[in-house]
């Protein structure tokens, strides 16, 4: 059975962003005692954005984690970014490793770690790269798989942008992990709402969204005194807050026998509607081609700004009357209009030099 299998969702990973002191690690683990923690996490080596920030205690912290494992029985997980980190993690009995977002973005570094893992079948989790690139994420997973690792999972922690929004520290871009699930249907995917939100107050909301989508687990940063944390203080929960989150978390079922017939009917109806939409789009493009020919014959430009403004205004108004989001309609019709212009410009142009 897979290391990441959990009969009771979510597969829960919790612990401090960084292992700061022996007392802090111990007290946090003690606070988490009794909760369904599958892995106790702590940052031992911290890849920081700028030099001078706390970058972890390294091997010293591994000793503290050993003590936590002996006393509380938690399986342990840490982030590794170098082959040397892998060797030390194995030396101190770490049960599971994860590759961070800043490492995933570098195929050379991922390959170094994969080489260090050859012949060592320890469970590995791979966070998404900092940029929203599903192919890069897939490539990192495949490198680790090729090393012989049989237990592997992905962690969605959101994607960096040039500017942090009021809502999120890292944009979730849910379509990226959903696409990864499409490519790897059996791959466990966990969500890290702490790094997505950057704010403790929003962690529960994003955790619930992940469960609604069908994620397999959660990695939630937990600290005995978050306000005093040396790294990422704003996004860490106390053990008591984590307990409350789990109490109110709703786990969605992937299948429900009583709902299957209703869902199948609605899916078939959706399929039929989609077929009609595609047929109508094809007919619309045929008309666009005819308009393109008329425009050429009369020396008229393909793009007509006034006509486009009229289309955008009327379609958004029609959609609004049917409770469709204005931005949704605007984006959709922009795509349709762009394809229409493309179709008009694709028509063959007669060569005046030919008889």
C-alpha positions in Angstrom: 0.0 0.0 0.0 1.2 3.5 -0.8 2.9 5.5 2.0 0.6 8.4 1.1 -2.6 6.3 1.2 -5.1 7.5 3.8 -8.4 5.8 4.4 -9.5 9.0 6.2 -8.9 12.2 4.4 -7.1 14.5 4.6 -3.5 13.1 4.8 -2.4 15.8 7.2 1.1 17.2 7.4 1.8 19.8 10.1 4.5 21.5 12.0 6.5 24.7 12.1 7.9 26.5 9.1 11.3 26.3 10.6 12.9 24.3 13.4 14.2 27.3 15.4 15.0 25.8 18.8 14.8 22.5 20.5 12.1 23.8 22.9 10.0 25.3 20.1 10.0 22.1 18.1 9.2 20.0 21.1 6.4 22.2 22.3 4.8 22.4 18.9 4.9 18.6 18.6 3.4 18.3 22.1 0.6 20.7 21.0 -0.2 18.6 18.0 -0.3 15.3 20.0 -3.7 13.7 19.6 -4.4 15.2 16.1 -4.4 12.9 13.1 -1.0 14.1 11.9 0.6 11.7 9.4 3.8 13.7 9.0 5.4 16.2 11.3 7.1 18.9 9.2 9.9 21.4 10.0 12.2 23.4 7.9 15.8 22.4 8.6 17.4 24.2 5.6 15.6 27.3 4.5 16.2 28.8 1.1 15.6 32.4 1.8 15.0 35.2 -0.8 17.7 37.5 0.6 20.9 36.7 2.5 20.9 37.5 6.2 17.6 35.9 6.9 17.3 32.8 9.1 18.3 29.8 6.9 17.8 27.0 9.3 19.7 25.1 11.9 20.8 22.2 9.6 22.1 19.0 11.2 21.5 20.3 14.7 17.7 20.5 14.0 17.7 16.9 12.8 18.7 15.8 16.3 15.7 17.7 17.7 13.4 16.0 15.2 14.8 12.6 16.2 13.7 13.3 19.8 10.2 14.3 18.6 9.9 11.1 16.7 10.9 9.0 19.7 8.7 10.9 22.2 5.5 11.4 20.2 5.7 8.8 17.4 5.3 11.2 14.5 6.8 10.3 11.2 9.0 13.1 10.0 9.4 15.1 6.8 11.8 17.9 5.8 12.7 19.8 2.7 15.9 18.9 0.8 17.7 20.9 -1.8 21.0 19.2 -2.1 22.3 15.7 -2.3 24.1 16.3 1.0 20.7 17.1 2.6 19.4 13.7 1.4 22.3 11.9 3.0 21.9 13.7 6.4 18.1 13.1 6.4 18.6 9.4 6.0 21.3 9.4 8.7 18.8 10.8 11.2 15.9 8.6 10.3 13.7 11.2 8.4 10.7 9.2 7.0 9.8 11.4 4.0 11.4 14.2 2.0 10.0 17.1 0.0 11.5 19.2 -2.8 10.7 22.8 -2.5 9.3 25.2 -5.1 12.6 27.0 -5.6 14.4 23.7 -6.3 11.6 22.3 -8.5 12.2 25.2 -10.9 15.7 24.0 -11.6 15.9 20.7 -13.5 19.7 20.4 -12.9 19.2 20.5 -9.1 16.2 18.1 -9.2 18.4 15.7 -11.1 21.2 15.9 -8.5 18.6 15.0 -5.8 17.2 12.2 -8.0 20.7 10.8 -8.5 21.3 10.9 -4.7 18.0 8.9 -4.3 18.9 6.0 -6.6 18.5 2.8 -4.7 16.8 4.5 -1.8 13.0 4.1 -1.9 12.1 6.8 0.6 8.7 8.7 0.0 9.2 12.0 -1.8 6.9 15.0 -2.2 7.5 17.6 -4.9 6.1 21.1 -4.6 5.1 23.0 -7.7 7.7 25.3 -9.2 7.4 29.0 -8.3 6.1 29.8 -11.8 2.9 28.3 -13.1 4.4 25.7 -15.4 2.8 22.3 -15.2 5.3 20.8 -17.6 8.2 21.8 -15.3 6.3 20.3 -12.3 5.7 17.1 -14.3 9.4 17.0 -15.3 10.5 17.1 -11.7 8.2 14.3 -10.7 9.4 12.2 -13.6 13.0 12.7 -12.6 12.3 11.5 -9.1 10.2 8.5 -10.5 13.1 7.6 -12.8 15.4 7.3 -9.8 13.3 4.3 -8.5 11.1 6.1 -5.9 7.8 4.3 -5.7 6.0 6.5 -3.2 5.7 10.0 -4.6 3.2 12.9 -4.1 2.8 16.5 -5.3 2.2 19.5 -3.2 0.4 22.6 -4.5 1.7 25.7 -2.8 0.6 28.4 -5.3 2.6 30.4 -7.7 4.6 33.6 -7.3 3.6 36.8 -9.0 5.5 40.1 -9.3 3.2 41.6 -6.7 1.4 40.0 -3.8 -2.4 40.6 -3.9 -4.6 41.5 -1.0 -6.0 37.9 -1.1 -3.0 35.6 -1.6 0.7 35.5 -1.1 1.0 33.0 -4.0 -1.8 32.7 -6.6 -3.5 29.3 -6.4 -4.1 28.9 -10.2 -6.1 25.8 -9.4 -6.2 24.8 -13.0 -2.5 23.8 -12.8 -2.8 21.1 -10.2 -6.1 20.0 -11.8 -4.2 19.5 -15.1 -1.5 17.6 -13.2 -4.2 15.3 -11.8 -5.4 14.7 -15.3 -1.9 13.7 -16.4 -1.3 11.5 -13.3 -4.7 10.3 -12.1 -3.3 8.1 -9.3 -0.8 10.7 -8.0 -1.6 12.0 -4.5 -1.9 15.8 -4.5 -1.7 17.8 -1.3 -2.4 21.5 -0.8 -0.2 23.9 1.2 -2.7 26.6 2.1 -0.2 28.3 4.4 2.0 29.4 1.4 -0.9 30.1 -0.9 -2.5 32.5 1.6 0.4 34.0 3.5 -2.2 34.7 6.2 -3.4 32.5 9.0 -6.9 33.8 8.8 -7.3 32.5 5.2 -5.8 29.1 5.7 -9.1 27.3 6.5 -10.8 28.8 3.5 -8.2 27.6 1.1 -7.9 24.2 2.8 -11.7 23.7 2.3 -11.4 24.7 -1.4 -8.7 22.1 -1.8 -11.0 19.4 -0.3 -13.9 20.6 -2.5 -11.7 20.0 -5.6 -10.7 16.6 -4.4 -7.1 17.0 -3.1 -5.8 14.1 -1.0 -4.2 16.0 1.9 -3.0 19.3 3.5 0.4 20.6 4.6 -0.3 23.3 7.2 2.4 25.3 9.0 1.8 25.1 12.7 3.8 26.9 15.5 3.4 27.0 19.2 3.7 30.8 19.1 3.3 32.0 15.5 3.8 35.7 16.4 7.3 34.9 17.6 8.2 32.7 14.6 11.5 33.4 12.9 10.1 32.7 9.5 6.6 33.2 7.9 5.0 34.3 11.2 1.9 35.6 9.5 0.8 32.3 7.9 1.3 29.8 10.8 -1.5 28.4 13.0 -1.3 27.4 16.6 -2.0 23.7 17.3 -5.4 24.8 18.8 -6.3 26.7 15.6 -5.4 23.7 13.5 -7.7 21.5 15.7 -10.5 24.0 15.1 -9.8 23.9 11.3 -10.0 20.1 11.2 -13.2 20.1 13.2 -15.1 22.3 10.7 -13.4 20.9 7.5 -15.9 19.2 5.2 -14.5 16.3 3.3 -16.1 15.8 -0.1 -16.7 12.3 -1.5 -15.5 11.5 -5.0 -18.5 9.2 -5.6 -21.9 8.9 -4.1 -24.1 6.1 -5.4 -27.4 8.0 -4.8 -26.1 10.9 -6.8 -24.6 9.0 -9.7 -27.7 8.8 -11.9 -28.5 12.5 -11.5 -24.8 13.4 -12.2 -24.8 11.1 -15.3 -27.9 12.7 -16.6 -26.5 16.2 -16.1 -23.2 15.2 -17.7 -24.9 13.8 -20.8 -26.9 17.0 -21.0 -23.7 19.0 -20.7 -22.1 16.9 -23.5 -25.0 17.6 -25.8 -24.9 21.4 -25.1 -21.1 21.4 -25.7 -21.7 19.7 -29.1 -24.2 22.4 -30.0 -21.8 25.1 -28.9 -19.0 23.7 -31.1 -21.4 23.4 -34.1 -22.5 27.0 -33.6 -18.9 28.2 -33.3 -18.1 26.4 -36.6 -21.0 28.1 -38.3 -19.9 31.5 -36.9 -16.5 31.0 -38.3 -18.0 30.2 -41.7 -19.8 33.5 -41.6 -16.6 35.3 -40.6 -14.9 33.9 -43.6 -17.7 35.2 -45.8 -17.4 38.6 -44.2 -13.7 38.6 -44.8 -14.2 38.0 -48.5 -16.7 40.9 -48.7 -14.2 43.2 -46.8 -11.4 42.3 -49.2 -13.5 42.9 -52.3 -14.4 46.3 -50.9 -11.0 47.2 -49.6 -12.2 47.3 -45.9 -10.0 46.4 -42.9 -10.7 43.1 -41.2 -10.7 44.7 -37.7 -13.5 47.2 -37.1 -13.0 48.9 -33.7 -16.5 50.4 -33.5 -18.1 47.1 -34.4 -16.0 45.2 -31.8 -17.0 47.7 -29.1 -20.7 47.2 -30.0 -20.3 43.4 -29.9 -18.6 43.5 -26.5 -21.2 45.8 -25.0 -24.2 43.9 -26.2 -22.9 40.5 -25.4 -21.9 41.5 -21.9 -25.3 43.1 -21.4 -27.1 39.9 -22.7 -25.0 37.8 -20.4 -25.7 39.9 -17.4 -29.4 39.5 -17.9 -28.8 35.8 -17.7 -26.7 36.1 -14.5 -23.4 35.4 -16.4 -20.4 37.2 -15.1 -19.4 40.2 -17.2 -15.7 39.4 -17.1 -16.4 35.8 -18.1 -18.4 37.0 -21.2 -15.7 39.6 -22.1 -12.9 37.1 -22.0 -14.9 34.5 -24.0 -15.9 36.9 -26.7 -12.4 38.3 -27.0 -11.3 34.7 -27.9 -14.1 34.3 -30.4 -13.5 37.7 -31.9 -9.7 37.1 -32.2 -10.4 33.8 -34.0 -12.9 35.5 -36.3 -10.3 38.1 -37.3 -7.8 35.3 -37.9 -10.3 33.5 -40.1 -10.9 36.6 -42.2 -7.2 37.2 -42.7 -6.6 33.5 -43.7 -8.6 33.8 -46.9 -6.5 33.6 -50.1 -5.5 36.9 -51.7 -5.5 37.0 -55.4 -2.2 37.6 -57.2 -2.5 40.5 -59.7 0.5 39.1 -61.6 -1.3 35.9 -62.5 -3.6 35.9 -65.5 
